[in-house]
Structure formats: C-alpha cells, structure tokens
Amino acid sequence: MPQLQLIAELPSHSEPAWAVTFNPTRSLLASCSTDRSIRLFSYILPSSPSADNFPSSSDPKPVFSLNKVVSTDHKRTVRSIAWSPDGRTLASGSFDSTVGVWEEVIPSSDNEDEDQEGVYKPDVEGEDSKEEKEWECVTTLEGHESECKSVAFSSDGALLASCSRDKSVWVWEVQPDADFECIAVMMEHSQDVKCIAWHPHEEILASASYDSHIHLAFDDPDSDWMLFQKLHAKLPPTPLTLSHDSPASLINALIPSPTVWSLAFSPDGGYLASGGDLGGIRIWKRQGNQPDSTWTEVLHLAVHTRSIFSLAWSPSPSPSPEPTDLGLLASAGGDGKIVVFQLTSFESGVSMKPLAAIKDAHGVSDVNSVGWCIREDKKGLGILSSAGDDGSVKVWRLVSDV
C-alpha cells in the first residue's frame, strides 16, 4: 500500500504560508506567505528514478534547498501564486487587491539608462551566463476593490485570471513586453470568490465562491466572456438520495450548501473536483466536447472533518497507465490532513480509492495548499509539496513502503 513519505522540511516563512506551486519547466518550487515574501526552492531529482510506479522509501531522495527569498512590494498577505506554462513568469495575488507579475531579469548596471530597471534575457542554449539574475516585479495589475484570493494562467499562457473578495473574476490578456490588457470582468457571484482554475486544454474558467456555487465561463465567439453554467451541489455523502428533478425547497432543506474553497481539473479535462467547508470532495463530469457542454455531479465523498482548502490533480505516475486511470488527487485542509486518492473512470461514473494519508501534516496547523510536481519532461511525478499555517513548506513523495 503506497504511503506519503516526508522528504524535505524547507526553511519556514515567518508567518502562515498560503500556497505552493512547482515550476512546469524548471527545477523550482515557489511558496508565498502572510510575511509578503515569495520563496523559491531549487531541487535535484535522483539520477536513477525508480522503474516502478512508486519508489521505495529507501530509494535516493530529491534534494531541496532555498534558492532565493523575493521581498515583494505587496502591502499585505501574498495569498496566491501561479507559474505561466513556459515557467518564465510568476503571478502573485495579494490581499492588497493587486496582482504582481514577476520575471527573472539581469539588473541594469549603473551606466545603463536610468529608466531601465532590468532587461529580461532568456537563457541561450549552450551559453553559460555568469550574470546574477533577480526576480523583479515587471507589472502590477490593479482593478480589484478588495483582497485578491487566487491567480491562474490558462493552459497556453495567453490569459491570466484573478478573483477577489469583491465578488469579481477578471481575465487579462498577456501581451508582449510584460503588458496585460483586461478583457473581461465577471460579477456573477454573489459573495467572496475563493478560487479559480483553468481547464487543462481549453479556455474554460471555473470559479468557486462563498455563495456555494461553482461558475463555468468561456469566451463566447458571438459575444464576450460569459457564464455558461452554474454548478450547485446536490449529492449527499450518505445513503440519502434525491432525484435530480426534486423540488429546490426539498434539496435545500436536506442537503447543506457548503462554501466552495478549492477546485482542480483532471489532467484529461473531463472532470472537475471541488472541495467545501463541510469536508467533502465532489467530482463533476463533463457531458460533451463543446466549450459550453454541461457538467454533472457524479460523486460526493466525505473525506475531511473541516474545510478543504486545497486540491491538486496529477497525471498517473504509472509508465503505462490504463485509459480509465484518471490520476492522483490530493486534498488538504483545516483538519491538518493530506489525503491522496487514485481516481478511476468506469461506464457509469468514477471511483476514488484512498492511497495514502497523513494526519497532522503540519503539526496542529491547517494545511493551506498542496501542489504536485508536474513538469513537461514528466519527471518528479508523485512528489507533492504542502504549505501550512505554521509558515512551513514541506515536500512529500508517494512510496511503495515506509
């Protein structure tokens, strides 16, 4: 039976850590915190990866080290961070209502133009640059009227989305020279928007709110960005069942409507997972292949005893996964647990099999974020990072034994 093995406890933030995310193209892990800093950790994977789905606990471990502490200009908590798909840009969402856009630059020397703070120079293949690079905020996006809760890049990196306590979801178009143009502001939620997530292959944006709804939006070719479906939980986690055409008054009386804290799309884009403040994970299935195809709730599993603050969905680490293998879903939240599930599709639905779990992953503290190592080269699958209310950042891996 696979287990989660702790492989690194990284230098802590001085205040709660809110998010962790692996760079998709480089050996970097980023974290952010109430202390307003972004920490970058570098890592080296074992030279001889295990031939099995999961390594043994005695196999060589990845080595992590603190690479850089970026002191941001944000005035309040840095709540969310997200890498662009090419790994060159990092976005940060803050409680000061702004979004920062960070790129690695070579600082200008004193004899260069005074108005040129830095010059972005991507690595040239085969060229070993000896100049020290720094991560600088090249753009600050303003517009939200309250705390920014989440930021995310679309799968092709052409769009950046942000959401806020002001009930809005913004979509920004990425343009050359670190320029961003706001192309949509959606105000359909009635309360604080907690989380956003892009479809892994298409320009479909999901948002979750304190109003208990998940909204799905897309860019209508005949119009602008618009909401095409509002998901509302119906499946209870007990044997109690209700038909989908039951009166709304009956559903509302018998089934609580939890705040939706977290979202994650499956790697194949056919499913969406959501986590709420009652500790349940819900799985939604896409019914069709059109951009505005409807999504239907197919599974509700009671997992945690408190709010689920974070979900992360990874491709299967198997070298030859079955077509029904939907990968690994990790969940974490206010009860301090991290749980990893194996998801499998079948003709009439989907199953979630718990593979591994850790209690008190960050001591007595909440676990605010989990993130899988998902890279273009497919290396590092099965490695998971977590951020806690105690300010710590930890790294785990799935192993076949402990």
Disulfide bonds with the S-S distance in Angstrom:
none
